[in-house]
Structures are given as C-alpha cells and as structure tokens.
Amino acid sequence: MASAGQRLSASLIDMVVLFTASFVILLAIGLFTSIIAAISEPLAPLAQVLGWLALLIVPIGYVLVLNARGQTLGKRVLHIAVVDRASGRPIGIGRSAIRTVMMLVMWLPLGLGYLSIPLSARLRGWHDQVADDTVVVVPVGYPITTRP
C-alpha cells in the first residue's frame, strides 16, 4: 500500500501540473477572446464561455482518465498507482468517474474530506472506498496496465 506521504506528494505534483495547465488555458482564453472580439464583437462572450469550459474540463479529464489507467503524472513519478482492490488492475473509466466525483465532494468544506485517508486504518479515503480501489506501490518499470 502507498503511504499517506506518497499519496500527498503525488497529489502535490498533480496540482503543480494542473495549475500550470490552468495558467496556460487562462492565457489562451484571453488571447482567443481578444482575437474573436477583433473579428466579431458579438462572438466574444461565446469564446469566453468555451474557454471557461476548457478550464473546467481539463483538470477533471486529467484526473478521470489518468486514474482510470492507474496513474496520474504525480503517481507515476512516485511509483504508486490506483488499482482495483481485488484484482490489482486499473479501475477503468466508470469507477474513476465515481472516484473523481467523490474527490470533488471531499473538498467541501476546505478539503477536510481528505483527512479520511490518514485516518483510515488501511489508508483508503472515502473516494477509494466508494470506487472499491486502493493505491499501491508499483515497482519501477512495471507496466500497471498488465498487472495480473
């Protein structure tokens, strides 16, 4: 099982990646909106709405898709992975969606739901319990998609 420290470190790496991506998206929204406004002023609000949708979709998609496959970039760096508790295989997109929704709920209020990880005897937070997964240490070079 991955330690609470490993999980926290992986989350911090993912946050840096997502904040960087969000910053780039915000710059792109500004540039795109300015170009659209120069071409056609009435289309500028539509460009802003599309940009803000991208700002929401990218981080959720990052967590959803990469956890479905077993590892976000932070987890890959720390050599840990989200796997099915019984089989040790990646959890897939459906269970990752459930896990992601629960992760969003755990932020309310003030991210206190994340205390469920270190307070759990098996280091399984509410999102892990709902999706019936666990976070494990993966040997370096071991492909998570082919776990037995």
N, CA, C and O atoms as a GROMACS GRO file, in nm:
protein
  592
    1MET      N    1   0.085  -0.118   0.000
    1MET     CA    2   0.000   0.000   0.000
    1MET      C    3   0.089   0.124   0.000
    1MET      O    4   0.195   0.127   0.063
    2ALA      N    5   0.044   0.224  -0.072
    2ALA     CA    6   0.116   0.350  -0.074
    2ALA      C    7   0.093   0.424   0.058
    2ALA      O    8  -0.016   0.416   0.116
    3SER      N    9   0.194   0.493   0.104
    3SER     CA   10   0.181   0.567   0.230
    3SER      C   11   0.104   0.697   0.207
    3SER      O   12   0.088   0.743   0.094
    4ALA      N   13   0.057   0.756   0.316
    4ALA     CA   14  -0.013   0.884   0.307
    4ALA      C   15   0.081   0.991   0.251
    4ALA      O   16   0.038   1.078   0.175
    5GLY      N   17   0.208   0.985   0.287
    5GLY     CA   18   0.307   1.080   0.236
    5GLY      C   19   0.326   1.068   0.085
    5GLY      O   20   0.336   1.168   0.015
    6GLN      N   21   0.332   0.944   0.036
    6GLN     CA   22   0.345   0.923  -0.108
    6GLN      C   23   0.223   0.978  -0.182
    6GLN      O   24   0.235   1.043  -0.286
    7ARG      N   25   0.107   0.950  -0.126
    7ARG     CA   26  -0.018   0.997  -0.189
    7ARG      C   27  -0.024   1.149  -0.190
    7ARG      O   28  -0.063   1.209  -0.290
    8LEU      N   29   0.013   1.211  -0.078
    8LEU     CA   30   0.013   1.357  -0.070
    8LEU      C   31   0.113   1.417  -0.168
    8LEU      O   32   0.083   1.514  -0.237
    9SER      N   33   0.232   1.359  -0.174
    9SER     CA   34   0.335   1.408  -0.266
    9SER      C   35   0.289   1.397  -0.411
    9SER      O   36   0.310   1.490  -0.490
   10ALA      N   37   0.227   1.285  -0.446
   10ALA     CA   38   0.176   1.268  -0.582
   10ALA      C   39   0.068   1.372  -0.612
   10ALA      O   40   0.063   1.426  -0.722
   11SER      N   41  -0.018   1.398  -0.514
   11SER     CA   42  -0.123   1.498  -0.532
   11SER      C   43  -0.064   1.637  -0.552
   11SER      O   44  -0.114   1.715  -0.633
   12LEU      N   45   0.042   1.668  -0.478
   12LEU     CA   46   0.106   1.799  -0.493
   12LEU      C   47   0.168   1.814  -0.632
   12LEU      O   48   0.159   1.921  -0.693
   13ILE      N   49   0.230   1.709  -0.682
   13ILE     CA   50   0.285   1.712  -0.818
   13ILE      C   51   0.171   1.734  -0.918
   13ILE      O   52   0.184   1.816  -1.010
   14ASP      N   53   0.062   1.661  -0.901
   14ASP     CA   54  -0.053   1.678  -0.991
   14ASP      C   55  -0.109   1.820  -0.984
   14ASP      O   56  -0.149   1.876  -1.086
   15MET      N   57  -0.111   1.878  -0.864
   15MET     CA   58  -0.161   2.015  -0.851
   15MET      C   59  -0.072   2.114  -0.928
   15MET      O   60  -0.123   2.206  -0.992
   16VAL      N   61   0.060   2.095  -0.921
   16VAL     CA   62   0.151   2.182  -0.996
   16VAL      C   63   0.125   2.168  -1.145
   16VAL      O   64   0.119   2.268  -1.217
   17VAL      N   65   0.108   2.045  -1.191
   17VAL     CA   66   0.079   2.021  -1.333
   17VAL      C   67  -0.052   2.089  -1.372
   17VAL      O   68  -0.060   2.156  -1.475
   18LEU      N   69  -0.154   2.072  -1.289
   18LEU     CA   70  -0.286   2.129  -1.320
   18LEU      C   71  -0.287   2.281  -1.309
   18LEU      O   72  -0.353   2.347  -1.389
   19PHE      N   73  -0.216   2.340  -1.212
   19PHE     CA   74  -0.209   2.485  -1.202
   19PHE      C   75  -0.136   2.542  -1.324
   19PHE      O   76  -0.175   2.647  -1.376
   20THR      N   77  -0.032   2.474  -1.368
   20THR     CA   78   0.041   2.519  -1.487
   20THR      C   79  -0.049   2.512  -1.610
   20THR      O   80  -0.053   2.605  -1.689
   21ALA      N   81  -0.120   2.401  -1.624
   21ALA     CA   82  -0.212   2.388  -1.738
   21ALA      C   83  -0.322   2.492  -1.732
   21ALA      O   84  -0.360   2.548  -1.834
   22SER      N   85  -0.373   2.520  -1.613
   22SER     CA   86  -0.478   2.621  -1.597
   22SER      C   87  -0.427   2.760  -1.633
   22SER      O   88  -0.499   2.839  -1.695
   23PHE      N   89  -0.304   2.790  -1.595
   23PHE     CA   90  -0.245   2.918  -1.630
   23PHE      C   91  -0.235   2.933  -1.782
   23PHE      O   92  -0.268   3.038  -1.838
   24VAL      N   93  -0.189   2.828  -1.848
   24VAL     CA   94  -0.178   2.830  -1.994
   24VAL      C   95  -0.316   2.847  -2.057
   24VAL      O   96  -0.333   2.922  -2.153
   25ILE      N   97  -0.414   2.776  -2.003
   25ILE     CA   98  -0.551   2.787  -2.055
   25ILE      C   99  -0.605   2.929  -2.036
   25ILE      O  100  -0.670   2.983  -2.125
   26LEU      N  101  -0.578   2.989  -1.920
   26LEU     CA  102  -0.623   3.128  -1.896
   26LEU      C  103  -0.559   3.224  -1.996
   26LEU      O  104  -0.625   3.314  -2.047
   27LEU      N  105  -0.431   3.206  -2.024
   27LEU     CA  106  -0.366   3.289  -2.125
   27LEU      C  107  -0.430   3.268  -2.262
   27LEU      O  108  -0.454   3.364  -2.336
   28ALA      N  109  -0.458   3.142  -2.294
   28ALA     CA  110  -0.521   3.110  -2.423
   28ALA      C  111  -0.661   3.169  -2.431
   28ALA      O  112  -0.702   3.217  -2.537
   29ILE      N  113  -0.736   3.167  -2.321
   29ILE     CA  114  -0.870   3.226  -2.319
   29ILE      C  115  -0.861   3.374  -2.351
   29ILE      O  116  -0.938   3.426  -2.433
   30GLY      N  117  -0.768   3.443  -2.286
   30GLY     CA  118  -0.751   3.586  -2.311
   30GLY      C  119  -0.713   3.615  -2.454
   30GLY      O  120  -0.770   3.704  -2.516
   31LEU      N  121  -0.618   3.540  -2.508
   31LEU     CA  122  -0.575   3.560  -2.646
   31LEU      C  123  -0.686   3.527  -2.743
   31LEU      O  124  -0.714   3.604  -2.835
   32PHE      N  125  -0.750   3.414  -2.723
   32PHE     CA  126  -0.858   3.370  -2.812
   32PHE      C  127  -0.975   3.469  -2.810
   32PHE      O  128  -1.029   3.503  -2.915
   33THR      N  129  -1.012   3.514  -2.690
   33THR     CA  130  -1.122   3.609  -2.678
   33THR      C  131  -1.088   3.741  -2.746
   33THR      O  132  -1.173   3.802  -2.811
   34SER      N  133  -0.962   3.785  -2.731
   34SER     CA  134  -0.920   3.910  -2.796
   34SER      C  135  -0.926   3.899  -2.948
   34SER      O  136  -0.970   3.991  -3.016
   35ILE      N  137  -0.881   3.786  -3.000
   35ILE     CA  138  -0.884   3.766  -3.146
   35ILE      C  139  -1.027   3.760  -3.196
   35ILE      O  140  -1.061   3.823  -3.296
   36ILE      N  141  -1.112   3.684  -3.126
   36ILE     CA  142  -1.253   3.673  -3.165
   36ILE      C  143  -1.321   3.809  -3.156
   36ILE      O  144  -1.399   3.844  -3.244
   37ALA      N  145  -1.293   3.885  -3.050
   37ALA     CA  146  -1.354   4.018  -3.033
   37ALA      C  147  -1.312   4.112  -3.145
   37ALA      O  148  -1.391   4.195  -3.189
   38ALA      N  149  -1.187   4.099  -3.191
   38ALA     CA  150  -1.139   4.184  -3.301
   38ALA      C  151  -1.209   4.148  -3.432
   38ALA      O  152  -1.231   4.234  -3.517
   39ILE      N  153  -1.242   4.020  -3.446
   39ILE     CA  154  -1.309   3.975  -3.570
   39ILE      C  155  -1.458   4.005  -3.563
   39ILE      O  156  -1.516   4.059  -3.657
   40SER      N  157  -1.520   3.968  -3.451
   40SER     CA  158  -1.664   3.986  -3.435
   40SER      C  159  -1.698   4.004  -3.288
   40SER      O  160  -1.700   3.907  -3.212
   41GLU      N  161  -1.724   4.126  -3.247
   41GLU     CA  162  -1.753   4.159  -3.107
   41GLU      C  163  -1.863   4.072  -3.045
   41GLU      O  164  -1.847   4.030  -2.930
   42PRO      N  165  -1.975   4.044  -3.116
   42PRO     CA  166  -2.080   3.963  -3.054
   42PRO      C  167  -2.038   3.820  -3.019
   42PRO      O  168  -2.101   3.756  -2.935
   43LEU      N  169  -1.932   3.768  -3.082
   43LEU     CA  170  -1.888   3.631  -3.055
   43LEU      C  171  -1.793   3.621  -2.935
   43LEU      O  172  -1.762   3.511  -2.890
   44ALA      N  173  -1.747   3.735  -2.883
   44ALA     CA  174  -1.652   3.735  -2.772
   44ALA      C  175  -1.706   3.661  -2.649
   44ALA      O  176  -1.632   3.582  -2.590
   45PRO      N  177  -1.832   3.683  -2.606
   45PRO     CA  178  -1.882   3.608  -2.490
   45PRO      C  179  -1.883   3.457  -2.513
   45PRO      O  180  -1.856   3.380  -2.421
   46LEU      N  181  -1.914   3.415  -2.635
   46LEU     CA  182  -1.912   3.271  -2.666
   46LEU      C  183  -1.770   3.216  -2.653
   46LEU      O  184  -1.750   3.107  -2.600
   47ALA      N  185  -1.672   3.292  -2.700
   47ALA     CA  186  -1.533   3.249  -2.688
   47ALA      C  187  -1.494   3.237  -2.541
   47ALA      O  188  -1.422   3.143  -2.503
   48GLN      N  189  -1.540   3.329  -2.458
   48GLN     CA  190  -1.509   3.321  -2.315
   48GLN      C  191  -1.573   3.198  -2.250
   48GLN      O  192  -1.509   3.130  -2.170
   49VAL      N  193  -1.696   3.170  -2.285
   49VAL     CA  194  -1.765   3.053  -2.230
   49VAL      C  195  -1.692   2.925  -2.269
   49VAL      O  196  -1.672   2.837  -2.186
   50LEU      N  197  -1.652   2.915  -2.395
   50LEU     CA  198  -1.577   2.796  -2.440
   50LEU      C  199  -1.445   2.783  -2.365
   50LEU      O  200  -1.403   2.673  -2.329
   51GLY      N  201  -1.380   2.895  -2.343
   51GLY     CA  202  -1.254   2.892  -2.268
   51GLY      C  203  -1.273   2.847  -2.126
   51GLY      O  204  -1.195   2.766  -2.075
   52TRP      N  205  -1.376   2.898  -2.059
   52TRP     CA  206  -1.401   2.859  -1.920
   52TRP      C  207  -1.442   2.713  -1.910
   52TRP      O  208  -1.411   2.646  -1.812
   53LEU      N  209  -1.512   2.664  -2.012
   53LEU     CA  210  -1.546   2.520  -2.014
   53LEU      C  211  -1.418   2.436  -2.022
   53LEU      O  212  -1.406   2.334  -1.954
   54ALA      N  213  -1.324   2.480  -2.105
   54ALA     CA  214  -1.196   2.410  -2.115
   54ALA      C  215  -1.124   2.411  -1.981
   54ALA      O  216  -1.061   2.313  -1.943
   55LEU      N  217  -1.134   2.523  -1.910
   55LEU     CA  218  -1.069   2.536  -1.780
   55LEU      C  219  -1.128   2.438  -1.678
   55LEU      O  220  -1.058   2.396  -1.585
   56LEU      N  221  -1.253   2.402  -1.695
   56LEU     CA  222  -1.316   2.303  -1.607
   56LEU      C  223  -1.288   2.160  -1.653
   56LEU      O  224  -1.263   2.072  -1.571
   57ILE      N  225  -1.293   2.139  -1.783
   57ILE     CA  226  -1.283   2.004  -1.839
   57ILE      C  227  -1.142   1.947  -1.828
   57ILE      O  228  -1.125   1.829  -1.799
   58VAL      N  229  -1.040   2.030  -1.849
   58VAL     CA  230  -0.903   1.979  -1.850
   58VAL      C  231  -0.863   1.915  -1.716
   58VAL      O  232  -0.816   1.801  -1.717
   59PRO      N  233  -0.880   1.983  -1.601
   59PRO     CA  234  -0.839   1.916  -1.477
   59PRO      C  235  -0.922   1.793  -1.442
   59PRO      O  236  -0.869   1.693  -1.394
   60ILE      N  237  -1.052   1.801  -1.467
   60ILE     CA  238  -1.137   1.685  -1.438
   60ILE      C  239  -1.100   1.569  -1.530
   60ILE      O  240  -1.092   1.454  -1.487
   61GLY      N  241  -1.077   1.600  -1.658
   61GLY     CA  242  -1.036   1.496  -1.753
   61GLY      C  243  -0.903   1.434  -1.717
   61GLY      O  244  -0.884   1.313  -1.730
   62TYR      N  245  -0.809   1.517  -1.672
   62TYR     CA  246  -0.676   1.470  -1.631
   62TYR      C  247  -0.689   1.365  -1.521
   62TYR      O  248  -0.634   1.255  -1.532
   63VAL      N  249  -0.762   1.399  -1.417
   63VAL     CA  250  -0.779   1.307  -1.303
   63VAL      C  251  -0.859   1.184  -1.345
   63VAL      O  252  -0.822   1.072  -1.313
   64LEU      N  253  -0.968   1.206  -1.416
   64LEU     CA  254  -1.058   1.098  -1.457
   64LEU      C  255  -0.987   0.996  -1.545
   64LEU      O  256  -0.988   0.877  -1.515
   65VAL      N  257  -0.927   1.042  -1.652
   65VAL     CA  258  -0.866   0.950  -1.750
   65VAL      C  259  -0.740   0.884  -1.694
   65VAL      O  260  -0.723   0.762  -1.707
   66LEU      N  261  -0.653   0.962  -1.633
   66LEU     CA  262  -0.527   0.902  -1.587
   66LEU      C  263  -0.548   0.808  -1.469
   66LEU      O  264  -0.480   0.706  -1.459
   67ASN      N  265  -0.641   0.839  -1.379
   67ASN     CA  266  -0.670   0.744  -1.271
   67ASN      C  267  -0.736   0.617  -1.326
   67ASN      O  268  -0.714   0.508  -1.273
   68ALA      N  269  -0.816   0.631  -1.430
   68ALA     CA  270  -0.877   0.514  -1.492
   68ALA      C  271  -0.770   0.418  -1.544
   68ALA      O  272  -0.788   0.296  -1.542
   69ARG      N  273  -0.660   0.474  -1.590
   69ARG     CA  274  -0.549   0.394  -1.642
   69ARG      C  275  -0.453   0.351  -1.532
   69ARG      O  276  -0.364   0.268  -1.554
   70GLY      N  277  -0.470   0.408  -1.411
   70GLY     CA  278  -0.389   0.366  -1.297
   70GLY      C  279  -0.300   0.474  -1.239
   70GLY      O  280  -0.276   0.476  -1.118
   71GLN      N  281  -0.249   0.565  -1.324
   71GLN     CA  282  -0.152   0.660  -1.272
   71GLN      C  283  -0.166   0.799  -1.334
   71GLN      O  284  -0.169   0.814  -1.456
   72THR      N  285  -0.175   0.901  -1.248
   72THR     CA  286  -0.158   1.038  -1.293
   72THR      C  287  -0.006   1.060  -1.304
   72THR      O  288   0.072   0.971  -1.271
   73LEU      N  289   0.035   1.176  -1.350
   73LEU     CA  290   0.179   1.203  -1.359
   73LEU      C  291   0.244   1.199  -1.222
   73LEU      O  292   0.355   1.146  -1.206
   74GLY      N  293   0.176   1.255  -1.121
   74GLY     CA  294   0.231   1.252  -0.985
   74GLY      C  295   0.247   1.110  -0.933
   74GLY      O  296   0.348   1.078  -0.871
   75LYS      N  297   0.149   1.026  -0.958
   75LYS     CA  298   0.158   0.887  -0.914
   75LYS      C  299   0.270   0.814  -0.989
   75LYS      O  300   0.340   0.732  -0.931
   76ARG      N  301   0.286   0.844  -1.117
   76ARG     CA  302   0.392   0.780  -1.196
   76ARG      C  303   0.530   0.817  -1.139
   76ARG      O  304   0.617   0.731  -1.126
   77VAL      N  305   0.548   0.945  -1.106
   77VAL     CA  306   0.676   0.990  -1.050
   77VAL      C  307   0.705   0.921  -0.917
   77VAL      O  308   0.819   0.885  -0.889
   78LEU      N  309   0.602   0.901  -0.836
   78LEU     CA  310   0.618   0.841  -0.703
   78LEU      C  311   0.607   0.688  -0.706
   78LEU      O  312   0.618   0.624  -0.602
   79HIS      N  313   0.585   0.631  -0.823
   79HIS     CA  314   0.574   0.486  -0.839
   79HIS      C  315   0.461   0.427  -0.757
   79HIS      O  316   0.478   0.325  -0.690
   80ILE      N  317   0.345   0.492  -0.763
   80ILE     CA  318   0.225   0.439  -0.699
   80ILE      C  319   0.114   0.439  -0.804
   80ILE      O  320   0.124   0.507  -0.906
   81ALA      N  321   0.009   0.363  -0.778
   81ALA     CA  322  -0.099   0.351  -0.875
   81ALA      C  323  -0.231   0.321  -0.806
   81ALA      O  324  -0.236   0.259  -0.700
   82VAL      N  325  -0.339   0.367  -0.869
   82VAL     CA  326  -0.475   0.335  -0.824
   82VAL      C  327  -0.514   0.205  -0.896
   82VAL      O  328  -0.510   0.197  -1.018
   83VAL      N  329  -0.552   0.105  -0.817
   83VAL     CA  330  -0.588  -0.024  -0.876
   83VAL      C  331  -0.714  -0.080  -0.808
   83VAL      O  332  -0.750  -0.040  -0.697
   84ASP      N  333  -0.778  -0.170  -0.878
   84ASP     CA  334  -0.891  -0.243  -0.821
   84ASP      C  335  -0.842  -0.318  -0.698
   84ASP      O  336  -0.737  -0.383  -0.702
   85ARG      N  337  -0.917  -0.309  -0.592
   85ARG     CA  338  -0.876  -0.370  -0.465
   85ARG      C  339  -0.861  -0.522  -0.477
   85ARG      O  340  -0.771  -0.579  -0.415
   86ALA      N  341  -0.944  -0.586  -0.554
   86ALA     CA  342  -0.942  -0.732  -0.564
   86ALA      C  343  -0.842  -0.783  -0.669
   86ALA      O  344  -0.767  -0.876  -0.643
   87SER      N  345  -0.843  -0.722  -0.789
   87SER     CA  346  -0.764  -0.777  -0.899
   87SER      C  347  -0.628  -0.712  -0.919
   87SER      O  348  -0.539  -0.772  -0.980
   88GLY      N  349  -0.609  -0.590  -0.868
   88GLY     CA  350  -0.483  -0.520  -0.891
   88GLY      C  351  -0.472  -0.456  -1.027
   88GLY      O  352  -0.366  -0.406  -1.065
   89ARG      N  353  -0.580  -0.456  -1.102
   89ARG     CA  354  -0.582  -0.395  -1.236
   89ARG      C  355  -0.632  -0.250  -1.227
   89ARG      O  356  -0.694  -0.212  -1.128
   90PRO      N  357  -0.606  -0.170  -1.332
   90PRO     CA  358  -0.662  -0.035  -1.335
   90PRO      C  359  -0.814  -0.037  -1.319
   90PRO      O  360  -0.879  -0.134  -1.359
   91ILE      N  361  -0.870   0.069  -1.262
   91ILE     CA  362  -1.012   0.070  -1.227
   91ILE      C  363  -1.105   0.103  -1.342
   91ILE      O  364  -1.225   0.079  -1.330
   92GLY      N  365  -1.057   0.156  -1.451
   92GLY     CA  366  -1.142   0.188  -1.564
   92GLY      C  367  -1.214   0.321  -1.548
   92GLY      O  368  -1.214   0.380  -1.440
   93ILE      N  369  -1.273   0.366  -1.654
   93ILE     CA  370  -1.331   0.500  -1.659
   93ILE      C  371  -1.455   0.515  -1.571
   93ILE      O  372  -1.474   0.621  -1.512
   94GLY      N  373  -1.539   0.414  -1.561
   94GLY     CA  374  -1.661   0.425  -1.480
   94GLY      C  375  -1.630   0.445  -1.333
   94GLY      O  376  -1.684   0.535  -1.269
   95ARG      N  377  -1.545   0.361  -1.280
   95ARG     CA  378  -1.509   0.373  -1.138
   95ARG      C  379  -1.423   0.495  -1.113
   95ARG      O  380  -1.429   0.555  -1.006
   96SER      N  381  -1.344   0.534  -1.212
   96SER     CA  382  -1.266   0.656  -1.198
   96SER      C  383  -1.358   0.777  -1.193
   96SER      O  384  -1.329   0.874  -1.122
   97ALA      N  385  -1.469   0.773  -1.266
   97ALA     CA  386  -1.567   0.883  -1.261
   97ALA      C  387  -1.628   0.893  -1.122
   97ALA      O  388  -1.643   1.003  -1.068
   98ILE      N  389  -1.663   0.780  -1.065
   98ILE     CA  390  -1.719   0.778  -0.929
   98ILE      C  391  -1.615   0.833  -0.831
   98ILE      O  392  -1.647   0.915  -0.745
   99ARG      N  393  -1.492   0.790  -0.845
   99ARG     CA  394  -1.382   0.834  -0.759
   99ARG      C  395  -1.360   0.985  -0.773
   99ARG      O  396  -1.340   1.054  -0.673
  100THR      N  397  -1.365   1.034  -0.896
  100THR     CA  398  -1.342   1.177  -0.922
  100THR      C  399  -1.452   1.263  -0.861
  100THR      O  400  -1.424   1.367  -0.801
  101VAL      N  401  -1.577   1.220  -0.874
  101VAL     CA  402  -1.688   1.294  -0.814
  101VAL      C  403  -1.670   1.298  -0.663
  101VAL      O  404  -1.690   1.403  -0.600
  102MET      N  405  -1.634   1.187  -0.604
  102MET     CA  406  -1.614   1.183  -0.459
  102MET      C  407  -1.497   1.271  -0.418
  102MET      O  408  -1.501   1.333  -0.311
  103MET      N  409  -1.393   1.278  -0.501
  103MET     CA  410  -1.279   1.365  -0.471
  103MET      C  411  -1.324   1.511  -0.467
  103MET      O  412  -1.277   1.588  -0.383
  104LEU      N  413  -1.414   1.548  -0.556
  104LEU     CA  414  -1.466   1.685  -0.557
  104LEU      C  415  -1.549   1.711  -0.430
  104LEU      O  416  -1.539   1.818  -0.370
  105VAL      N  417  -1.630   1.613  -0.391
  105VAL     CA  418  -1.710   1.625  -0.269
  105VAL      C  419  -1.619   1.638  -0.147
  105VAL      O  420  -1.650   1.713  -0.054
  106MET      N  421  -1.508   1.567  -0.147
  106MET     CA  422  -1.417   1.568  -0.033
  106MET      C  423  -1.352   1.705  -0.011
  106MET      O  424  -1.301   1.732   0.098
  107TRP      N  425  -1.354   1.790  -0.112
  107TRP     CA  426  -1.300   1.926  -0.097
  107TRP      C  427  -1.392   2.013  -0.012
  107TRP      O  428  -1.350   2.118   0.036
  108LEU      N  429  -1.516   1.970   0.008
  108LEU     CA  430  -1.613   2.051   0.083
  108LEU      C  431  -1.622   2.000   0.226
  108LEU      O  432  -1.638   1.879   0.242
  109PRO      N  433  -1.615   2.076   0.326
  109PRO     CA  434  -1.562   2.211   0.328
  109PRO      C  435  -1.411   2.209   0.348
  109PRO      O  436  -1.359   2.128   0.426
  110LEU      N  437  -1.343   2.294   0.280
  110LEU     CA  438  -1.198   2.318   0.297
  110LEU      C  439  -1.111   2.195   0.281
  110LEU      O  440  -1.002   2.189   0.339
  111GLY      N  441  -1.154   2.098   0.205
  111GLY     CA  442  -1.074   1.978   0.181
  111GLY      C  443  -1.065   1.884   0.299
  111GLY      O  444  -0.980   1.795   0.301
  112LEU      N  445  -1.152   1.903   0.396
  112LEU     CA  446  -1.145   1.819   0.517
  112LEU      C  447  -1.173   1.672   0.489
  112LEU      O  448  -1.129   1.585   0.565
  113GLY      N  449  -1.244   1.642   0.381
  113GLY     CA  450  -1.272   1.503   0.347
  113GLY      C  451  -1.145   1.423   0.320
  113GLY      O  452  -1.145   1.300   0.332
  114TYR      N  453  -1.037   1.492   0.283
  114TYR     CA  454  -0.912   1.423   0.256
  114TYR      C  455  -0.844   1.370   0.383
  114TYR      O  456  -0.752   1.289   0.376
  115LEU      N  457  -0.891   1.414   0.497
  115LEU     CA  458  -0.841   1.358   0.622
  115LEU      C  459  -0.885   1.212   0.638
  115LEU      O  460  -0.831   1.140   0.722
  116SER      N  461  -0.983   1.170   0.557
  116SER     CA  462  -1.026   1.031   0.563
  116SER      C  463  -0.914   0.935   0.520
  116SER      O  464  -0.920   0.817   0.553
  117ILE      N  465  -0.814   0.983   0.448
  117ILE     CA  466  -0.704   0.896   0.405
  117ILE      C  467  -0.614   0.860   0.524
  117ILE      O  468  -0.601   0.742   0.557
  118PRO      N  469  -0.551   0.959   0.590
  118PRO     CA  470  -0.463   0.920   0.701
  118PRO      C  471  -0.538   0.866   0.823
  118PRO      O  472  -0.479   0.796   0.906
  119LEU      N  473  -0.666   0.897   0.833
  119LEU     CA  474  -0.743   0.847   0.948
  119LEU      C  475  -0.796   0.706   0.928
  119LEU      O  476  -0.846   0.644   1.022
  120SER      N  477  -0.785   0.655   0.806
  120SER     CA  478  -0.831   0.519   0.776
  120SER      C  479  -0.721   0.420   0.813
  120SER      O  480  -0.603   0.446   0.790
  121ALA      N  481  -0.760   0.309   0.868
  121ALA     CA  482  -0.663   0.206   0.909
  121ALA      C  483  -0.586   0.153   0.788
  121ALA      O  484  -0.469   0.116   0.802
  122ARG      N  485  -0.649   0.147   0.672
  122ARG     CA  486  -0.584   0.093   0.552
  122ARG      C  487  -0.549   0.203   0.452
  122ARG      O  488  -0.522   0.176   0.335
  123LEU      N  489  -0.550   0.329   0.499
  123LEU     CA  490  -0.518   0.444   0.415
  123LEU      C  491  -0.606   0.452   0.290
  123LEU      O  492  -0.560   0.489   0.182
  124ARG      N  493  -0.732   0.418   0.308
  124ARG     CA  494  -0.828   0.426   0.198
  124ARG      C  495  -0.927   0.538   0.230
  124ARG      O  496  -1.008   0.528   0.322
  125GLY      N  497  -0.917   0.646   0.151
  125GLY     CA  498  -1.007   0.758   0.169
  125GLY      C  499  -1.147   0.723   0.120
  125GLY      O  500  -1.170   0.616   0.064
  126TRP      N  501  -1.239   0.816   0.143
  126TRP     CA  502  -1.378   0.792   0.100
  126TRP      C  503  -1.384   0.765  -0.049
  126TRP      O  504  -1.462   0.680  -0.093
  127HIS      N  505  -1.304   0.834  -0.128
  127HIS     CA  506  -1.306   0.813  -0.273
  127HIS      C  507  -1.257   0.672  -0.309
  127HIS      O  508  -1.306   0.613  -0.404
  128ASP      N  509  -1.162   0.620  -0.234
  128ASP     CA  510  -1.114   0.483  -0.256
  128ASP      C  511  -1.222   0.382  -0.218
  128ASP      O  512  -1.242   0.283  -0.287
  129GLN      N  513  -1.290   0.408  -0.107
  129GLN     CA  514  -1.392   0.316  -0.060
  129GLN      C  515  -1.511   0.311  -0.155
  129GLN      O  516  -1.563   0.203  -0.184
  130VAL      N  517  -1.553   0.427  -0.203
  130VAL     CA  518  -1.668   0.432  -0.294
  130VAL      C  519  -1.636   0.362  -0.426
  130VAL      O  520  -1.721   0.294  -0.483
  131ALA      N  521  -1.514   0.379  -0.476
  131ALA     CA  522  -1.475   0.317  -0.603
  131ALA      C  523  -1.417   0.177  -0.584
  131ALA      O  524  -1.381   0.112  -0.683
  132ASP      N  525  -1.406   0.130  -0.461
  132ASP     CA  526  -1.351  -0.002  -0.428
  132ASP      C  527  -1.212  -0.020  -0.489
  132ASP      O  528  -1.184  -0.122  -0.552
  133ASP      N  529  -1.128   0.080  -0.467
  133ASP     CA  530  -0.990   0.073  -0.516
  133ASP      C  531  -0.894   0.091  -0.400
  133ASP      O  532  -0.934   0.115  -0.286
  134THR      N  533  -0.767   0.078  -0.431
  134THR     CA  534  -0.662   0.103  -0.334
  134THR      C  535  -0.545   0.164  -0.410
  134THR      O  536  -0.535   0.149  -0.532
  135VAL      N  537  -0.457   0.232  -0.339
  135VAL     CA  538  -0.339   0.291  -0.400
  135VAL      C  539  -0.219   0.211  -0.351
  135VAL      O  540  -0.195   0.200  -0.231
  136VAL      N  541  -0.144   0.155  -0.446
  136VAL     CA  542  -0.034   0.065  -0.413
  136VAL      C  543   0.098   0.118  -0.470
  136VAL      O  544   0.100   0.201  -0.560
  137VAL      N  545   0.206   0.067  -0.415
  137VAL     CA  546   0.339   0.095  -0.468
  137VAL      C  547   0.360   0.002  -0.588
  137VAL      O  548   0.330  -0.117  -0.582
  138VAL      N  549   0.414   0.059  -0.696
  138VAL     CA  550   0.438  -0.018  -0.818
  138VAL      C  551   0.589  -0.021  -0.841
  138VAL      O  552   0.653   0.084  -0.841
  139PRO      N  553   0.647  -0.139  -0.862
  139PRO     CA  554   0.791  -0.147  -0.889
  139PRO      C  555   0.829  -0.063  -1.011
  139PRO      O  556   0.752  -0.054  -1.107
  140VAL      N  557   0.946  -0.003  -1.007
  140VAL     CA  558   0.995   0.080  -1.117
  140VAL      C  559   0.998  -0.003  -1.245
  140VAL      O  560   1.050  -0.115  -1.246
  141GLY      N  561   0.943   0.051  -1.352
  141GLY     CA  562   0.942  -0.016  -1.481
  141GLY      C  563   0.831  -0.118  -1.500
  141GLY      O  564   0.818  -0.175  -1.608
  142TYR      N  565   0.752  -0.140  -1.397
  142TYR     CA  566   0.644  -0.239  -1.406
  142TYR      C  567   0.522  -0.173  -1.470
  142TYR      O  568   0.469  -0.077  -1.414
  143PRO      N  569   0.478  -0.222  -1.584
  143PRO     CA  570   0.363  -0.158  -1.651
  143PRO      C  571   0.232  -0.188  -1.578
  143PRO      O  572   0.191  -0.304  -1.568
  144ILE      N  573   0.168  -0.085  -1.529
  144ILE     CA  574   0.047  -0.101  -1.450
  144ILE      C  575  -0.066  -0.165  -1.529
  144ILE      O  576  -0.149  -0.234  -1.471
  145THR      N  577  -0.072  -0.143  -1.660
  145THR     CA  578  -0.183  -0.195  -1.740
  145THR      C  579  -0.178  -0.346  -1.757
  145THR      O  580  -0.276  -0.406  -1.800
  146THR      N  581  -0.067  -0.408  -1.724
  146THR     CA  582  -0.058  -0.553  -1.740
  146THR      C  583  -0.048  -0.625  -1.606
  146THR      O  584  -0.009  -0.742  -1.601
  147ARG      N  585  -0.083  -0.557  -1.498
  147ARG     CA  586  -0.079  -0.625  -1.368
  147ARG      C  587  -0.166  -0.749  -1.372
  147ARG      O  588  -0.274  -0.747  -1.432
  148PRO      N  589  -0.123  -0.858  -1.309
  148PRO     CA  590  -0.204  -0.981  -1.308
  148PRO      C  591  -0.329  -0.966  -1.225
  148PRO      O  592  -0.407  -1.060  -1.214
   0.00000   0.00000   0.00000
